[in-house]
Amino acid sequence: MSKNSSLLLCLCVALTVGVAVSNSEDKKPITETCLGCMCEALSGCNATAICVNGACGIFRLTWDQWVDSGRLTLPGESPLSENSFTNCANDPYCAADTLQSYMVKYGQDCNNDERQDCLDYNAIHYMGPFNCQADMPYTYESIFKRCIKRVQREHQQQQQQ
């Protein structure tokens, strides 16, 4: 899959997830754009069900994040079943809901700009809520910030048309 195709898939997944879950901003703090760029930077939005070093799915969720978020599951599945974590993490909707719940619990201003936003949520997810002020790896941060700038530029172009 090409980079543009994976970004398109990622943004489509994120937009679809965002439409499905963004009914209450206080319960769903992460925007569609932010989810899409997190996905792009973390996994290239590769929707193949996979776990790498214990981090699973397009958002590379960890077991601890899943537990801290309330052990969300696919419909009809018990949070105690053997595969409930990997099934949720590898499902874009369940994974996005897990991230949303995680940010409701751990959301904070990591970069001291006096607001909680995508940059903070990205740092919390990648570095952890107790280390979110630390520097992120250069490659990851570069991909993420390039994605955010590209989406903002495309949005501005659409506004001008």
C-alpha positions as CSV (number, residue, x, y, z in Angstrom):
1,M,0.0,0.0,0.0
2,S,1.4,3.4,-1.0
3,K,1.9,6.2,1.6
4,N,-1.0,8.2,0.1
5,S,-3.2,5.2,0.1
6,S,-2.4,4.3,3.7
7,L,-3.0,7.9,4.8
8,L,-6.3,8.0,2.9
9,L,-7.3,4.7,4.6
10,C,-6.2,6.1,8.0
11,L,-8.1,9.3,7.6
12,C,-11.2,7.5,6.3
13,V,-11.1,5.2,9.3
14,A,-10.5,8.1,11.6
15,L,-13.3,10.2,10.1
16,T,-15.7,7.3,10.2
17,V,-14.7,6.6,13.8
18,G,-15.0,10.3,14.6
19,V,-18.5,10.5,13.2
20,A,-19.5,7.4,15.2
21,V,-18.0,8.5,18.5
22,S,-17.9,12.3,18.6
23,N,-21.4,12.9,20.0
24,S,-19.9,14.3,23.3
25,E,-16.7,16.3,23.2
26,D,-16.0,15.9,26.9
27,K,-16.1,12.1,26.5
28,K,-14.3,12.0,23.1
29,P,-11.6,14.6,23.3
30,I,-9.4,13.4,20.4
31,T,-10.4,14.9,17.0
32,E,-10.7,12.9,13.8
33,T,-7.6,14.6,12.4
34,C,-5.6,13.8,15.5
35,L,-6.7,10.1,15.4
36,G,-5.7,9.9,11.7
37,C,-2.3,11.4,12.3
38,M,-1.7,9.3,15.3
39,C,-2.5,6.2,13.2
40,E,-0.3,7.4,10.4
41,A,2.7,8.0,12.7
42,L,2.3,4.8,14.8
43,S,1.5,2.2,12.1
44,G,1.2,3.8,8.7
45,C,-2.5,3.0,9.3
46,N,-1.7,-0.6,8.4
47,A,-5.0,-2.3,9.2
48,T,-3.5,-5.8,9.3
49,A,-4.3,-7.3,12.6
50,I,-0.9,-7.3,14.3
51,C,0.9,-6.8,17.6
52,V,4.5,-5.5,17.7
53,N,6.3,-5.8,21.1
54,G,2.9,-5.9,22.9
55,A,1.4,-2.9,21.1
56,C,-1.5,-3.8,18.8
57,G,-3.5,-2.4,16.0
58,I,-3.4,0.8,14.0
59,F,-2.9,2.8,17.2
60,R,-0.4,0.4,18.7
61,L,-2.4,0.1,21.9
62,T,-0.8,-1.6,24.9
63,W,-2.4,-4.0,27.4
64,D,-2.0,-1.4,30.2
65,Q,-3.7,1.3,28.1
66,W,-6.6,-1.0,27.4
67,V,-7.0,-2.0,31.1
68,D,-6.7,1.7,32.2
69,S,-9.4,2.6,29.6
70,G,-11.9,0.1,31.0
71,R,-11.2,-3.0,29.0
72,L,-13.5,-2.1,26.1
73,T,-14.5,-5.0,23.9
74,L,-16.1,-5.9,20.6
75,P,-19.9,-6.4,20.9
76,G,-20.8,-9.6,22.6
77,E,-17.3,-10.3,23.9
78,S,-16.3,-10.5,27.5
79,P,-13.4,-8.4,28.7
80,L,-12.1,-11.5,30.4
81,S,-11.9,-13.6,27.3
82,E,-8.4,-14.5,26.2
83,N,-8.4,-12.5,23.0
84,S,-10.5,-9.5,24.1
85,F,-7.5,-7.1,24.2
86,T,-6.1,-8.0,20.8
87,N,-9.5,-8.1,19.2
88,C,-10.3,-4.6,20.5
89,A,-6.8,-3.2,19.7
90,N,-7.0,-4.5,16.1
91,D,-10.5,-3.1,15.5
92,P,-10.3,0.6,14.5
93,Y,-13.6,1.5,16.3
94,C,-12.8,-0.2,19.6
95,A,-9.2,1.0,19.5
96,A,-10.3,4.6,18.9
97,D,-12.8,4.4,21.7
98,T,-10.1,3.0,24.0
99,L,-7.8,6.0,23.2
100,Q,-10.7,8.4,23.8
101,S,-11.4,6.8,27.2
102,Y,-7.7,6.9,28.0
103,M,-7.5,10.6,27.3
104,V,-10.6,11.3,29.4
105,K,-8.8,9.6,32.3
106,Y,-5.2,10.9,31.7
107,G,-5.7,14.1,29.5
108,Q,-3.4,16.9,30.5
109,D,-1.4,19.8,29.2
110,C,1.9,18.2,28.4
111,N,3.5,21.1,26.5
112,N,2.5,23.9,28.9
113,D,0.5,25.9,26.3
114,E,-2.5,26.1,28.7
115,R,-4.8,23.8,26.7
116,Q,-5.3,20.1,26.1
117,D,-5.1,19.3,22.4
118,C,-3.9,16.8,19.8
119,L,-0.2,17.4,20.6
120,D,-0.9,16.6,24.2
121,Y,-2.9,13.5,23.4
122,N,-0.3,12.3,21.0
123,A,2.4,12.7,23.7
124,I,0.3,11.0,26.3
125,H,-0.4,8.0,24.1
126,Y,3.2,7.6,22.9
127,M,5.2,8.5,26.0
128,G,2.6,7.7,28.8
129,P,0.7,10.1,31.0
130,F,3.5,10.4,33.5
131,N,6.2,11.1,30.9
132,C,4.3,13.1,28.3
133,Q,6.6,16.1,28.7
134,A,9.6,14.1,27.5
135,D,11.0,14.4,24.0
136,M,9.4,12.0,21.5
137,P,11.6,10.1,19.1
138,Y,12.4,12.3,16.1
139,T,11.1,10.0,13.3
140,Y,7.8,9.5,15.0
141,E,7.3,13.1,15.9
142,S,8.2,14.2,12.4
143,I,5.7,11.9,10.7
144,F,3.0,13.0,13.2
145,K,3.6,16.8,12.7
146,R,3.9,16.5,8.9
147,C,0.5,14.7,8.9
148,I,-1.1,17.4,11.0
149,K,0.4,20.2,8.8
150,R,-0.8,18.4,5.6
151,V,-4.3,18.0,6.9
152,Q,-4.5,21.6,8.1
153,R,-3.2,22.8,4.7
154,E,-5.8,20.7,2.8
155,H,-8.5,22.0,5.1
156,Q,-7.4,25.6,4.4
157,Q,-7.4,24.9,0.6
158,Q,-10.9,23.5,0.9
159,Q,-12.1,26.6,2.8
160,Q,-10.7,28.9,0.0
161,Q,-12.6,27.1,-2.7
